[in-house]
Amino acid sequence: MDTMLKSVANAMPNFAMSIFKLPDGLCRRISGHGAVLVGTEGGERTIAISFSLFASQPPQPMREPEEREVSITNRNYWTKKIHRLCDVNNDVDGALRLLDHLCLRGYFPDSLNISSIIHALCESHRFSEAHRRFSLSINSGCVPDERTCNVLIARLLDSKNPYYTLHVFRRLIAVKPHFVPNLVNYNRFMDQFCWFSQPIEAHKLFVDMRNRGHCPNAVSYTTLINGYCKTGDVVSAQKLFDEMSECGVQPNALTYSVLVRGILRQRKFERGKELMGNLWQKMIDENDSSVNNAAFANIIESLCHEGLFQDVFMIAEDMPQGKSIPEEFAYGQMIDSLCKVGRYNGAARVAYIMKMKGFIPSLVSYNSIVHGLCKEGSCMRAYQLLEEGIEFGYWPSEYTYIVLIEGLCLEADLCKAKEVFQIMLKKEGVDRTRIYNIYLRALCLMNNPTELLNVLVFMLQSQCKPDVITLNTIISGFCRMGRIEEALKIMNDMLMGKFTSPDAVTFTTVICGMLKFGRIQEALDLLHKVMPEKGVRPGVVTYNAVLHGLFKLHRESKAMEVFSSMESDGVLANSTTFTIIVDGLCKSNQIEEAKRFWDDVIWPSNIHDDFVYAAILKGLCRSGKFNEACNFLYELVDCGVSPNIVNYNILIDSACKLGLKAEAYQIVGEMRKNGLTPDAVTWRILDRLHGNVGKQVCISANTQFEEGLQEFHC
C-alpha cells in the first residue's frame, strides 16, 4: 500500500490534494495512510489523498522515535521543527523529507512552512527550485500573507533572473488580485530587466506599479532612465527625466549623472557638459553622501570612457562639486578611472595635483599607476614616481617590482635597476631570497655575466642563503650568454655540496646550454651518467629538451637513440615529444621515417594533438606531398579527430603557394563542414591567392570567398 501511495504521489507532484474514487474495500485498506473520506456514491467511496507540495523523492521515516508520538495536529511543533532544519541545521533536504512524510499523514503546509523552505533553498542558491516550489504552493491555494509574499519575492530576486521571478509574481497576482508588491521590489525588478538591456519590460513594470497605487520615487525613474541610456534610447530617457518634475519627483545627482552618461555616449558633448553644470549644483544641495559619491564616480568613468581626459583634469584642478564629495575620494576615483582606460600618465598627473593640494594618494592607487607605466614601457617615469612615493611610505608590490626591474634591465639601465633592488630589500616582511631571484632573472635579460656573479657574492655576504631557484637562474643566465664553463662551475659546486643540491631543472638547463654549442657527448654523459649517479631521474621535460637540441644539430639518429632510452627508462612520452620528433624528421627530409613513426608509435599510443598534426602537415607540404597532406587531414576527420583551424590553414596556405585555387576553396568548404569558421589568417592567405596583398582583407573577404566557391563548383 505504501508503494502504491508513493507512486501516485510521484506521478502527481503539482497537487497538494488528489481526489480518487475507489472501491469500498480498498478505501478501508488505505485508512491511516493519509487518506480522508469525503463522500460515497454507488458503492464507491471518494477519498482525498494529501501529497507533499515539495515531494522530490520518496518519503522516509522520521529519524527521532519520539516524533512518532507527536500528534499531526500539533502544528506549532512541526513548524518549529521544519524551521530548525532549514535555518539552524541548513538541511533543506531533510526539511523537505519531513514535510513530505507529514503530508502523507494528513498535514497541510502553511505559509510559515513555505517561507522556511523558500528561504533555505535561496540560501543554498537553489533558486530555480525555489521558484518552482513557490509556484506550486500558489497553485495549491497556499498563499502567504502580503508581507511574507514581499519578503519571498525579494529573496527570489536575489537569483538575478527577473523572468522566472516575474512568472511567480504574475501567478501570485492571479490568485491574490489585491496583492501589491512593495516599491523596493518593483525597483529591483526594473533594475534587473535594465541590466539585461530590456528597458521596455522594465517600463511595463513601471506602469503597473503606478496602476497599483505606488508613486515612483527617484530610484524608480533613475533605474529606468539608466536602462534606456544603456540601449542608446536617449530620447526616451530624456522624456522620463522631464516627466519626473511634472510628477513632483525631484531628480537627484545620480539621475543627472546617468542621463549625462547616456548623452555622452551619443557624442553630444555640449548637451552633456550643460547638464554637468546642473549636476555640480545638485550635488552641493544633496544631503545623501552615498548618492553624491555614486554620481561623481559615474561622471568620471563616463568622461574617461569617451576620451574627455582634459575635462577630468579640469575637474581635478577646479573641483566644481565643492565640498559635497570628500576630495580624497574624488582624486582616487579619477586615478582609478584613468587607469582602467590605460591612461597611466594622466593618472600620474592627477596624483601630482593631489599632492600639490596637500593630499596623499592611496598606496593601492599609486601602485596601479607605477605598475601600469611599467607595463606600457614607461619605466623611467615609473622609477621617478617610485622615488617620489618613498617619501610618503609607498613600497611597490612584488608584481610591480617584477615588471619594473625587468623593464629597466631591458632598457640596459643597470643603475636604476640596482636602486629598485636595494629599495625592495629594505621593505619589511619580504622574502629576501625571492627578491634576489627576481633581480637575477631580470639581469639574465642583459649580457652582463659579471653582475650575475656580483649579486651572488653580495647575497652570500649579506647572510642570505641562495636556494636552488637562485642557482638555476644564474646557470640559465650563463648558458644564455654562452658562458658554459661558468655554468658548469656553479653546478659542480652544487654537486660538491657548497650550495644546495642540483635538481632536474639544473641538469636540464646545463644540457640545453651544451647542446646549443654542439657539446653533444658531454650533454649525453650528464643525462645518462651524472643524473642517475646523483639520484636525479630525468623526466619527460629533460628528454624533450635533449631531443630538441639533437634535432637542431641534425643528429637525427642520436635523437632516436635517446628516444629509445627514454622508453626503456620508463619515461612516458607526451605530445610535445612526438611533435619534436616529427618536426625534426621532416626538416631533415626524412618524411618517410616520420610517416612510419606516426603509424607505428604515435597513432597506437593515442597521445597526439593539434601540434603533432601540424608538424606532419607542414612536413608533407614542405616535401611537395600536398595531396598526401590533404588525405592525412581527411583521414583524421574520418577517425573522429577534430583538427583545429591552424591545421586547415597550413593546407590552404600550401594550396595557395602552388596556385591551386579550387583545392584551396575545397579545403575551406571542408573546414566549414566540420564546424570551423575561417579566421583572419585564412582570409589573409586567400587574399594573397587573389593577388590583393597590401589591401584590407576584411572588406572583400566574403565576396572573394563566394566567388571562389562559385568558380570551384563550376
C-alpha positions in Angstrom: 0.0 0.0 0.0 2.8 2.4 0.9 4.4 1.7 -2.5 1.1 2.5 -4.3 0.7 5.8 -2.5 4.3 6.8 -3.2 4.0 6.1 -6.9 0.8 8.1 -7.1 2.4 11.0 -5.2 5.4 11.0 -7.5 3.1 10.9 -10.5 1.2 14.0 -9.4 3.7 16.5 -7.9 1.6 19.6 -8.7 -1.3 18.8 -6.4 -1.5 19.2 -2.7 -4.7 17.1 -2.5 -5.7 14.5 -5.1 -9.2 13.0 -5.3 -9.8 9.4 -6.2 -12.9 7.1 -6.4 -12.0 3.7 -5.1 -13.9 0.5 -4.1 -15.1 0.3 -0.5 -12.7 -2.5 0.4 -9.6 -0.6 -0.9 -10.7 2.5 1.0 -10.6 0.5 4.2 -7.2 -0.9 3.4 -5.6 2.5 2.9 -7.0 4.1 6.1 -4.2 5.5 8.1 -2.1 6.3 5.1 -3.1 10.0 4.8 -6.5 9.3 3.1 -9.6 11.2 4.1 -13.1 10.1 3.3 -15.1 12.8 1.5 -18.2 11.0 0.2 -19.8 7.9 -1.1 -21.5 7.2 -4.4 -22.8 3.9 -6.0 -20.9 1.5 -3.8 -17.7 3.5 -4.3 -16.1 5.8 -1.7 -14.4 9.1 -2.7 -11.2 9.8 -0.8 -8.8 12.7 -0.8 -5.1 11.8 -0.5 -2.8 14.6 0.6 0.6 14.7 -1.1 3.5 16.9 -0.3 3.8 20.1 -2.4 7.6 19.6 -2.1 8.0 15.9 -2.8 11.2 15.4 -4.7 11.9 11.8 -3.6 10.0 9.0 -1.7 9.3 9.9 1.9 11.5 8.4 4.6 10.6 7.6 8.2 11.2 10.2 10.8 14.6 9.8 12.4 13.6 10.6 16.1 11.5 7.9 17.7 9.7 10.4 20.0 8.4 12.3 17.0 6.1 9.3 16.2 4.2 10.2 19.4 3.7 13.9 18.4 0.2 14.5 17.0 -0.1 15.6 13.4 -2.4 18.4 14.7 0.5 19.9 16.7 1.3 22.4 14.1 3.4 24.6 16.4 5.8 21.6 17.0 6.2 20.7 13.3 6.5 24.3 12.2 9.4 24.9 14.6 10.9 21.5 13.5 10.9 22.5 9.8 12.2 26.0 10.6 15.1 24.5 12.7 16.1 22.1 9.9 16.1 24.9 7.4 17.6 27.8 9.4 19.7 26.2 12.1 20.9 22.9 10.6 21.0 24.1 7.0 19.3 20.9 6.0 16.7 21.9 3.5 16.5 18.4 2.0 15.8 17.0 5.5 13.0 19.6 5.9 11.5 18.5 2.5 11.6 14.8 3.5 9.9 15.6 6.8 7.3 17.8 5.2 6.6 15.0 2.7 6.1 12.5 5.4 3.8 14.8 7.3 1.6 15.4 4.3 1.1 11.7 3.9 -0.3 11.7 7.4 -2.8 14.5 6.6 -0.7 17.6 7.4 -1.2 20.5 5.1 1.7 23.0 4.8 1.0 26.6 5.8 2.7 29.9 4.9 5.3 29.6 7.7 6.5 26.2 6.3 6.6 27.5 2.8 8.6 30.6 3.9 11.1 28.4 5.7 11.6 26.2 2.7 11.9 29.0 0.2 14.4 30.9 2.4 16.5 27.8 2.8 16.6 27.0 -0.9 17.6 30.6 -1.8 20.3 30.5 0.9 21.6 27.3 -0.8 21.5 29.1 -4.2 18.9 26.6 -5.5 16.9 29.4 -7.0 15.3 27.5 -9.8 13.9 25.0 -7.3 12.7 27.8 -5.0 10.8 29.5 -7.9 9.2 26.2 -8.8 8.2 25.3 -5.3 6.7 28.7 -4.6 4.7 28.5 -7.8 3.4 25.1 -6.7 2.3 26.4 -3.3 0.5 29.3 -5.0 -1.3 26.9 -7.4 -2.4 24.7 -4.5 -4.0 27.7 -2.8 -1.5 28.0 0.0 -0.6 31.7 -0.3 1.3 33.6 2.5 0.2 37.0 3.7 1.2 40.1 1.8 4.2 40.9 4.0 5.6 37.3 3.6 5.0 37.4 -0.1 7.0 40.6 -0.5 9.9 39.0 1.6 9.8 35.9 -0.6 9.8 37.9 -3.8 12.8 39.8 -2.5 14.6 36.5 -1.9 13.8 35.2 -5.3 15.1 38.4 -6.9 18.5 37.5 -5.4 18.7 35.0 -8.2 19.2 37.8 -10.7 16.7 36.1 -13.0 13.8 38.5 -13.4 12.0 36.4 -15.9 11.4 33.5 -13.6 10.6 35.8 -10.7 8.1 37.8 -12.8 6.4 34.5 -13.7 5.9 33.8 -9.9 4.8 37.3 -9.4 2.1 37.0 -12.1 0.9 33.7 -10.6 0.6 35.4 -7.3 -1.4 38.3 -8.7 -3.7 35.9 -10.5 -4.5 34.0 -7.2 -4.4 37.1 -5.0 -5.5 40.1 -7.1 -5.3 42.6 -4.2 -1.6 41.8 -3.5 0.7 44.8 -4.3 4.5 44.3 -4.2 6.4 47.0 -2.3 8.2 49.8 -4.1 11.7 48.3 -3.4 10.7 45.0 -5.2 9.4 46.9 -8.1 12.6 48.9 -8.4 14.7 45.8 -8.2 12.6 44.1 -10.9 13.2 47.1 -13.2 16.9 47.3 -12.4 17.3 43.6 -13.3 15.5 44.0 -16.6 17.5 47.1 -17.4 20.7 45.1 -16.6 19.6 42.6 -19.3 19.0 45.6 -21.7 15.2 45.2 -21.6 14.0 48.7 -20.7 10.6 48.0 -22.4 9.9 45.2 -19.9 11.1 47.5 -17.1 8.8 50.3 -18.3 5.8 47.9 -18.3 6.5 47.2 -14.6 6.8 50.9 -14.0 3.3 51.5 -15.4 2.0 48.5 -13.5 3.5 49.9 -10.3 1.6 53.2 -10.8 -1.6 51.5 -11.7 -1.4 49.6 -8.4 -1.2 52.8 -6.4 2.5 53.2 -5.9 4.2 56.6 -6.5 7.5 56.1 -8.3 10.4 57.7 -6.5 13.8 59.0 -7.7 15.2 55.5 -7.7 12.4 54.2 -10.0 13.0 56.9 -12.5 16.8 56.7 -12.3 16.7 53.0 -12.9 14.5 53.3 -15.9 16.5 56.2 -17.4 19.7 54.2 -17.0 18.1 51.3 -18.8 17.1 53.4 -21.8 20.5 55.1 -21.9 22.2 51.7 -21.8 20.4 50.7 -25.0 21.1 54.1 -26.6 17.5 55.3 -26.4 18.4 58.8 -25.0 15.1 60.3 -26.3 13.0 58.1 -24.1 15.4 58.7 -21.2 15.1 62.5 -21.6 11.3 62.2 -21.7 11.3 60.3 -18.4 13.7 62.9 -16.9 11.3 65.7 -17.9 8.3 63.7 -16.6 9.9 63.5 -13.1 9.5 67.1 -12.3 5.9 67.1 -13.7 5.1 64.3 -11.3 6.6 66.0 -8.3 9.7 63.8 -8.1 12.9 65.7 -8.0 15.9 64.1 -9.8 18.9 63.6 -7.6 22.6 63.8 -8.5 22.7 60.1 -9.6 19.7 60.7 -12.0 21.7 63.6 -13.6 24.8 61.5 -13.9 23.0 58.6 -15.5 21.4 60.9 -18.1 24.8 62.7 -18.8 26.4 59.3 -19.3 23.8 58.4 -22.0 24.2 61.7 -23.7 28.0 61.5 -23.8 27.7 58.0 -25.3 25.8 59.7 -28.2 28.8 62.1 -28.6 26.6 65.1 -27.7 29.2 66.7 -25.7 27.8 70.2 -25.5 24.5 69.0 -24.1 26.3 66.7 -21.7 28.5 69.4 -20.3 25.5 71.7 -19.9 23.8 69.0 -17.7 27.1 68.5 -15.9 26.9 72.1 -14.7 23.5 71.4 -13.2 24.8 68.2 -11.7 27.5 70.1 -9.7 24.9 72.4 -8.2 22.6 69.4 -7.5 25.5 67.6 -5.6 26.0 70.7 -3.5 22.3 70.7 -2.5 22.2 66.9 -2.0 22.2 65.6 1.6 22.9 61.9 0.9 26.7 61.5 0.5 26.4 58.0 -1.0 24.3 59.4 -3.9 26.9 62.1 -4.5 29.7 59.6 -4.5 27.9 57.3 -6.9 27.1 60.2 -9.2 30.6 61.5 -9.2 32.1 58.1 -10.0 29.6 57.7 -12.8 30.5 61.0 -14.4 34.3 60.4 -14.2 34.0 56.9 -15.7 31.9 58.4 -18.5 34.4 61.1 -19.3 37.3 58.7 -19.3 35.3 56.2 -21.4 34.6 58.8 -24.0 38.2 60.1 -24.1 37.4 63.5 -22.5 40.5 63.5 -20.4 41.0 67.3 -20.4 37.6 67.6 -18.7 38.8 65.2 -16.0 42.0 67.3 -15.4 39.9 70.4 -15.2 37.7 68.8 -12.6 40.9 67.8 -10.7 42.1 71.4 -10.8 38.8 73.2 -10.0 36.8 70.7 -8.0 33.4 72.2 -9.2 31.5 69.9 -6.9 32.8 71.8 -3.9 32.7 70.0 -0.5 29.9 67.7 -1.5 32.5 65.0 -2.2 35.5 64.1 0.0 38.5 65.3 -2.0 40.5 62.1 -1.3 37.6 60.0 -2.7 37.3 62.3 -5.8 41.0 62.1 -6.6 41.1 58.4 -6.0 38.1 57.9 -8.4 39.8 59.9 -11.1 43.0 57.9 -10.8 41.1 54.6 -10.8 39.0 55.5 -13.9 42.1 56.8 -15.8 44.0 53.6 -15.0 41.0 51.5 -16.2 41.3 53.0 -19.7 45.1 52.7 -19.7 45.9 56.4 -19.2 48.5 56.0 -16.6 50.4 59.2 -17.3 47.1 61.0 -16.9 46.6 59.2 -13.6 50.1 60.3 -12.5 49.1 63.9 -13.4 46.1 63.7 -11.1 48.3 62.2 -8.4 50.6 65.2 -8.8 47.7 67.7 -8.5 46.6 65.8 -5.4 50.0 66.1 -3.7 50.2 69.8 -4.6 46.9 70.3 -2.7 48.2 68.5 0.3 46.6 65.1 -0.1 48.4 61.8 -0.3 47.3 59.2 -2.9 46.3 55.8 -1.6 49.0 53.3 -1.8 46.8 51.0 -3.9 46.1 53.8 -6.5 49.7 54.8 -6.6 50.9 51.3 -7.1 48.4 50.9 -10.0 49.9 53.9 -11.7 53.5 52.7 -11.3 52.6 49.2 -12.4 50.7 50.5 -15.5 53.5 52.7 -16.6 55.9 49.7 -16.4 53.6 47.6 -18.5 53.3 50.2 -21.2 57.1 50.7 -21.3 57.4 54.0 -19.4 59.8 52.5 -16.9 61.8 55.8 -16.4 58.6 57.6 -15.4 57.6 54.8 -13.2 61.0 54.9 -11.5 60.6 58.6 -10.9 57.2 58.0 -9.3 58.7 55.3 -7.1 61.3 57.7 -5.8 58.7 60.3 -5.0 56.4 57.7 -3.4 59.1 56.5 -1.0 58.7 59.9 0.7 55.1 59.2 1.8 55.6 55.4 2.6 55.0 53.8 -0.8 56.5 50.4 -1.5 55.9 48.7 -4.8 54.1 45.3 -4.7 56.0 42.3 -5.8 54.3 42.2 -9.2 55.2 45.8 -9.8 58.8 45.2 -8.7 59.0 42.4 -11.3 57.8 44.4 -14.2 59.8 47.5 -13.2 63.1 45.7 -12.7 62.7 43.7 -15.9 61.8 46.9 -17.8 64.9 48.7 -16.6 67.1 45.8 -17.4 65.6 45.6 -20.9 66.5 49.3 -21.3 70.0 48.4 -20.0 69.7 50.9 -17.1 71.6 48.9 -14.5 72.0 51.7 -12.1 68.3 52.3 -11.7 67.6 48.6 -11.6 70.1 48.3 -8.7 68.3 51.2 -6.9 65.0 49.4 -7.2 66.5 46.2 -6.0 68.0 47.9 -2.9 64.7 49.6 -2.1 62.9 46.2 -2.2 65.5 44.7 0.1 64.6 47.4 2.7 60.9 46.6 2.6 59.7 44.9 5.8 58.3 41.4 5.6 59.6 40.5 2.2 61.2 37.2 1.3 64.8 38.4 0.6 65.8 35.3 -1.3 62.8 35.8 -3.6 63.8 39.5 -4.2 67.3 38.3 -5.2 65.8 35.7 -7.5 63.6 38.2 -9.3 66.6 40.6 -9.7 68.8 37.8 -11.1 66.1 36.7 -13.5 65.9 40.3 -14.8 69.7 40.5 -15.1 69.6 37.5 -17.4 67.9 39.8 -19.9 71.2 41.7 -20.1 74.5 40.4 -21.4 76.3 41.0 -18.1 77.7 37.8 -16.5 79.9 39.8 -14.2 76.8 41.4 -12.5 75.3 37.9 -12.0 78.3 36.8 -10.0 78.5 40.1 -8.1 74.9 39.6 -7.0 75.6 36.1 -5.9 78.6 37.2 -3.9 76.7 40.1 -2.3 73.9 37.6 -1.4 76.3 35.4 0.4 78.0 38.3 2.2 74.6 39.6 3.4 73.9 36.2 5.0 71.1 35.4 2.6 71.3 31.8 1.6 70.7 31.1 -2.1 68.2 28.4 -2.9 68.1 26.1 -5.9 66.0 28.6 -7.8 68.7 31.2 -7.3 71.4 29.0 -8.7 69.3 27.7 -11.6 68.6 31.3 -12.6 72.3 32.1 -12.6 73.1 28.9 -14.6 70.4 29.7 -17.1 71.8 33.2 -17.5 75.3 32.0 -18.1 74.0 29.4 -20.6 72.0 32.1 -22.4 75.1 34.2 -22.7 77.3 31.4 -23.9 79.3 31.1 -20.7 79.0 27.3 -20.4 82.1 27.0 -18.2 80.8 29.4 -15.6 77.5 27.5 -15.6 79.4 24.1 -15.2 81.5 25.6 -12.3 78.4 26.6 -10.4 76.8 23.2 -11.0 80.0 21.4 -9.9 80.0 23.5 -6.7 76.4 22.4 -6.1 77.4 18.7 -6.7 80.3 19.1 -4.2 77.9 20.4 -1.5 79.0 24.0 -1.4 75.4 25.0 -2.2 72.1 23.3 -2.3 71.9 20.1 -4.4 71.0 20.4 -8.1 67.6 19.3 -9.3 66.3 18.2 -12.7 65.9 21.8 -13.8 69.7 22.4 -13.1 70.7 19.5 -15.2 68.2 20.3 -18.0 69.4 23.9 -18.2 73.1 22.8 -18.5 72.3 20.1 -21.0 70.4 22.6 -23.2 73.4 25.0 -23.0 75.8 22.3 -24.0 73.7 21.2 -26.9 73.3 24.8 -28.1 77.0 24.9 -28.6 77.5 21.4 -30.0 78.9 19.7 -26.9 76.8 16.6 -27.6 78.8 13.9 -25.8 79.1 15.9 -22.6 75.4 16.6 -22.6 74.6 12.9 -23.0 77.0 12.0 -20.2 75.1 14.3 -17.9 71.9 12.7 -19.0 72.9 9.1 -18.8 75.6 9.0 -16.1 75.7 12.0 -13.8 72.0 12.4 -13.2 71.4 8.8 -12.2 74.5 8.8 -10.0 73.2 11.9 -8.1 69.8 10.3 -7.7 68.1 12.7 -10.1 65.7 10.9 -12.5 65.3 12.7 -15.8 61.7 13.4 -16.7 59.9 14.0 -20.0 60.8 17.7 -19.9 64.5 16.8 -19.8 64.2 14.3 -22.6 62.2 16.7 -24.7 65.0 19.3 -24.3 67.6 16.8 -25.4 65.6 15.7 -28.4 65.0 19.3 -29.5 68.7 20.1 -29.2 69.8 17.0 -31.1 67.4 17.6 -34.0 68.5 21.2 -34.1 72.1 19.9 -34.6 70.8 17.5 -37.3 71.8 14.4 -35.2 68.6 12.5 -36.0 70.0 9.0 -35.4 71.3 10.1 -32.0 67.9 11.6 -31.2 66.1 8.4 -32.0 68.6 6.5 -29.7 67.7 8.9 -26.9 64.0 8.3 -27.5 64.6 4.6 -27.3 66.5 5.0 -24.0 63.6 7.2 -22.8 61.2 4.4 -23.3 63.5 1.9 -21.7 63.8 4.1 -18.6 60.0 4.1 -18.3 59.5 7.8 -19.1 56.2 8.2 -20.9 56.4 10.4 -24.0 53.9 13.2 -24.4 52.5 15.1 -27.4 55.4 17.6 -27.2 57.9 14.7 -27.6 56.1 13.4 -30.7 55.9 16.9 -32.1 59.7 17.4 -31.7 60.5 14.1 -33.3 58.1 14.5 -36.3 59.2 18.1 -36.9 62.9 17.1 -36.7 62.5 14.2 -39.1 60.5 16.3 -41.6 63.0 19.1 -41.5 65.9 16.6 -42.2 63.9 15.4 -45.3 63.2 12.0 -43.6 59.5 12.3 -44.4 59.0 8.5 -44.9 60.6 7.9 -41.5 58.2 10.5 -40.0 55.2 8.7 -41.5 56.4 5.3 -40.2 56.9 6.9 -36.8 53.3 8.2 -36.9 51.9 4.8 -38.0 54.0 2.6 -35.6 54.3 4.8 -32.5 52.2 7.9 -32.3 48.8 6.7 -33.5 48.8 3.5 -31.4 49.8 5.5 -28.3 46.7 7.7 -28.6 48.8 10.6 -27.5 48.6 13.2 -30.2 47.2 16.7 -30.5 46.9 19.6 -33.0 50.6 20.3 -32.7 51.5 16.8 -33.8 49.1 17.1 -36.8 50.5 20.5 -37.7 54.1 19.1 -37.7 53.1 16.3 -40.0 51.1 18.5 -42.4 53.9 21.0 -42.6 56.4 18.3 -43.3 54.3 16.8 -46.1 53.6 20.2 -47.7 57.2 21.2 -47.4 58.3 18.0 -49.2 55.8 18.6 -52.0 53.3 15.9 -50.9 50.2 18.2 -50.9 47.7 15.5 -51.8 49.1 13.2 -49.1 48.7 16.1 -46.6 45.1 16.5 -47.6 44.4 12.8 -47.3 46.1 12.7 -43.9 43.8 15.5 -42.6 40.6 13.9 -44.1 41.6 10.6 -42.5 41.9 12.2 -39.1 38.4 13.6 -39.5 37.0 10.2 -40.6 38.6 8.7 -37.4 36.7 11.2 -35.2 39.5 13.7 -34.7 38.7 17.4 -34.9 41.8 19.3 -36.1 41.8 23.0 -35.3 41.8 25.8 -37.8 45.6 26.0 -37.8 45.9 22.7 -39.5 43.4 23.7 -42.2 45.3 27.0 -42.7 48.5 25.0 -43.3 46.9 23.2 -46.2 45.2 26.3 -47.6 48.5 28.2 -47.5 50.2 25.3 -49.3 47.5 25.2 -52.0 47.7 29.0 -52.5 51.5 28.8 -52.9 51.0 26.1 -55.5 48.3 28.2 -57.3 45.6 25.6 -56.6 42.7 27.9 -56.2 40.0 25.2 -56.5 41.7 23.0 -53.9 42.1 25.9 -51.5 38.4 26.7 -51.6 37.6 23.0 -51.3 39.6 22.9 -48.0 37.7 26.0 -46.8 34.5 24.2 -47.6 35.6 21.1 -45.6 36.6 23.3 -42.8 33.1 24.9 -42.6 31.5 21.4 -42.8 33.4 20.4 -39.7 32.1 23.4 -37.7 35.1 25.8 -38.1 34.8 29.4 -39.3 37.7 31.0 -41.3 39.7 33.3 -39.2 41.9 36.4 -40.0 44.8 34.1 -41.1 42.5 32.2 -43.5 41.3 35.4 -45.1 44.9 36.8 -45.4 46.0 33.6 -47.2 43.1 33.7 -49.6 43.7 37.4 -50.2 47.2 36.5 -51.4 45.7 33.9 -53.7 43.7 36.7 -55.4 46.8 39.0 -55.5 45.5 41.6 -53.1 48.5 41.8 -50.9 48.5 45.2 -49.1 44.8 45.7 -49.3 42.4 45.4 -46.3 41.3 41.8 -46.3 38.1 42.2 -44.4 36.5 44.4 -47.0 36.3 41.9 -49.8 37.0 38.6 -48.0 33.4 37.3 -48.0 32.9 38.4 -51.6 36.0 36.6 -52.7 35.0 33.5 -50.8 31.6 33.3 -52.5 33.2 34.0 -55.9 35.9 31.3 -55.2 33.2 28.8 -54.2 31.2 29.5 -57.4 34.3 29.1 -59.5 35.1 25.8 -57.7 31.6 24.4 -58.2 31.7 25.4 -61.9 
